[in-house]
Amino acid sequence: MQIKNGFVNFEEINKNEYSTIISIFLILIGIIFLIYGSDLFVSSAINLANYFTVSEAVIGLSVIAFGTSLPELVVGIMSAFKRKVDFALGNILGSNIYNVLGVLGVSSFFGKFTMPEILAKQDIFFMLLITAMILGFMF
């Protein structure tokens, strides 16, 4: 693995650098840190909401939404640097479609959802605004 101009050159990674056992160990460590970090992230967001007397819904729609979108942002930036615009656009659109249809759809099997009317109206406005911006960027 080489660093060139401040970026990691992924094309030159030696695939035999790690053994299978070390790779499995690193994956397990990553999963453990992911679970711990996610729990810490959500509990910290709830503490922030309580400290600043802000609704947990506002924190969920801002801080948590931003935190869960960071992986797509990183992949989009990396694919833009590699001039793979189709991959970046597909990643972002696919992730958002999966979040709406997959996560919300599966979650609806396990409970009843209610959303305050004011949030529903604001979300529709922002979704239409972002959709118009994306269409403008595409053309």
FIVOLO-490100 format. One record per residue (C-alpha): residue in three letters; x, y, z. Coordinates in Angstrom, 2 decimals, always signed. Each point is the difference from the previous one (the first is absolute). Example, Ala and Ser with C-alpha at 12.3 -4.5 7.8 and 13.67 -1.06 7.14 Angstrom:
> ALA/+12.30/-4.50/+7.80
> SER/+1.37/+3.44/-0.66
This chain:
> MET/+0.00/+0.00/+0.00
> GLN/+1.44/+3.32/-1.06
> ILE/-0.98/+3.55/+0.85
> LYS/+0.26/+2.32/-2.98
> ASN/-0.94/+3.69/+0.12
> GLY/-1.63/-0.50/+3.39
> PHE/-2.25/-2.84/-1.19
> VAL/+0.29/-3.74/+0.43
> ASN/+0.58/-1.83/-3.28
> PHE/-2.36/-2.96/+0.36
> GLU/+0.92/-1.57/-3.35
> GLU/+3.38/-1.05/+1.32
> ILE/-1.14/-1.78/+3.19
> ASN/+1.59/-3.40/+0.37
> LYS/-2.92/-2.39/+0.45
> ASN/+2.22/-2.54/+1.73
> GLU/+1.02/+2.51/+2.64
> TYR/-2.20/-1.57/+2.72
> SER/-0.76/-3.62/+0.73
> THR/-3.59/-1.21/+0.22
> ILE/+0.11/-0.31/+3.78
> ILE/+1.29/+3.55/+0.43
> SER/-2.65/+1.27/-2.43
> ILE/-2.79/-1.75/+1.93
> PHE/+1.40/+1.38/+3.27
> LEU/+0.08/+3.54/-1.41
> ILE/-3.57/-0.34/-1.28
> LEU/-1.20/-1.14/+3.44
> ILE/+1.83/+2.86/+1.70
> GLY/-1.58/+2.40/-2.51
> ILE/-3.49/-1.35/+0.73
> ILE/+0.55/+0.36/+3.76
> PHE/+1.19/+3.60/-0.41
> LEU/-2.90/+0.72/-2.36
> ILE/-2.55/-1.21/+2.56
> TYR/+1.67/+1.90/+2.83
> GLY/+0.40/+3.16/-2.08
> SER/-3.61/-0.10/-1.20
> ASP/-1.29/-0.36/+3.55
> LEU/+2.26/+2.83/+1.17
> PHE/-1.10/+2.17/-2.91
> VAL/-3.74/-0.44/+0.64
> SER/+0.28/+0.42/+3.78
> SER/+2.13/+3.13/-0.47
> ALA/-2.60/+1.44/-2.39
> ILE/-2.74/-0.65/+2.58
> ASN/+2.13/+1.67/+2.68
> LEU/+0.52/+3.00/-2.29
> ALA/-3.74/+0.24/-0.58
> ASN/-0.67/-0.08/+3.73
> TYR/+2.78/+2.48/+0.80
> PHE/-1.14/+2.59/-2.54
> THR/-3.70/-0.78/+0.61
> VAL/-0.48/-0.85/-3.65
> SER/-2.45/-2.62/-1.17
> GLU/+1.55/-3.41/-0.64
> ALA/-1.75/+0.06/-3.39
> VAL/+2.05/+3.06/-1.02
> ILE/+3.23/-1.68/+1.08
> GLY/-1.01/-3.16/-1.84
> LEU/-0.78/+1.92/-3.18
> SER/+3.25/+1.94/+0.10
> VAL/+2.92/-1.53/+1.91
> ILE/-0.94/-3.67/-0.38
> ALA/-0.97/+0.42/-3.64
> PHE/+3.34/+1.67/-0.72
> GLY/+1.91/-2.70/+1.86
> THR/-1.69/-2.83/-1.87
> SER/+0.62/+1.71/-3.34
> LEU/+3.75/+0.42/+0.52
> PRO/+0.96/-3.37/-1.56
> GLU/-1.87/+0.91/-3.19
> LEU/+1.66/+3.39/+0.02
> VAL/+3.47/-1.55/+0.27
> VAL/-0.71/-2.50/-2.79
> GLY/-1.39/+2.79/-2.16
> ILE/+3.06/+2.18/+0.53
> MET/+2.39/-2.88/-0.68
> SER/-1.84/-0.96/-3.19
> ALA/-0.01/+3.64/-1.11
> PHE/+3.79/+0.12/+0.45
> LYS/+0.24/-3.14/-2.13
> ARG/-2.30/+1.60/-2.60
> LYS/-2.72/-2.66/+0.44
> VAL/-3.00/+2.32/+0.15
> ASP/-2.52/-2.73/-0.82
> PHE/+1.15/-2.00/+3.01
> ALA/-0.30/+3.02/+2.29
> LEU/-3.51/+0.84/-1.20
> GLY/-1.12/-3.63/+0.18
> ASN/+1.38/-0.35/+3.52
> ILE/-1.80/+3.06/+1.31
> LEU/-3.32/-0.69/-1.72
> GLY/+0.10/-3.71/+0.83
> SER/+0.75/+0.68/+3.64
> ASN/-2.84/+2.48/+0.33
> ILE/-2.47/-2.27/-1.77
> TYR/+1.03/-2.92/+2.22
> ASN/-0.33/+2.12/+3.15
> VAL/-3.53/+1.05/-0.91
> LEU/-1.29/-3.29/-1.37
> GLY/+2.10/-2.59/+1.81
> VAL/+0.57/+1.38/+3.47
> LEU/-3.33/+1.76/+0.38
> GLY/-1.89/-2.84/-1.66
> VAL/+1.50/-2.71/+2.19
> SER/-0.34/+2.15/+3.13
> SER/-3.70/+0.53/-0.70
> PHE/-0.59/-3.74/+0.47
> PHE/+1.10/+0.25/+3.64
> GLY/-1.91/+3.05/+1.19
> LYS/-2.34/+2.83/-0.77
> PHE/+1.56/+3.28/-1.07
> THR/-1.41/+3.41/+0.70
> MET/+1.57/+3.18/-1.23
> PRO/-0.92/+3.49/+1.16
> GLU/-1.75/+1.88/-2.78
> ILE/+2.45/+2.91/+0.10
> LEU/+2.94/-2.34/-0.66
> ALA/-1.83/-1.68/-2.87
> LYS/-0.68/+3.36/-1.66
> GLN/+3.60/+1.16/+0.46
> ASP/+1.41/-3.27/-1.33
> ILE/-2.11/+0.16/-3.15
> PHE/+1.18/+3.56/-0.66
> PHE/+3.67/-0.88/+0.47
> MET/-0.26/-3.21/-2.03
> LEU/-1.52/+1.91/-2.92
> LEU/+2.65/+2.71/+0.31
> ILE/+2.87/-2.52/+0.03
> THR/-1.57/-1.91/-2.91
> ALA/-0.17/+3.21/-2.03
> MET/+3.64/+0.76/+0.85
> ILE/+1.12/-3.49/-1.03
> LEU/-1.90/+0.23/-3.29
> GLY/+1.63/+3.37/-0.60
> PHE/+3.47/-1.45/+0.65
> MET/-0.69/-2.97/-2.29
> PHE/-0.94/+2.17/-2.95
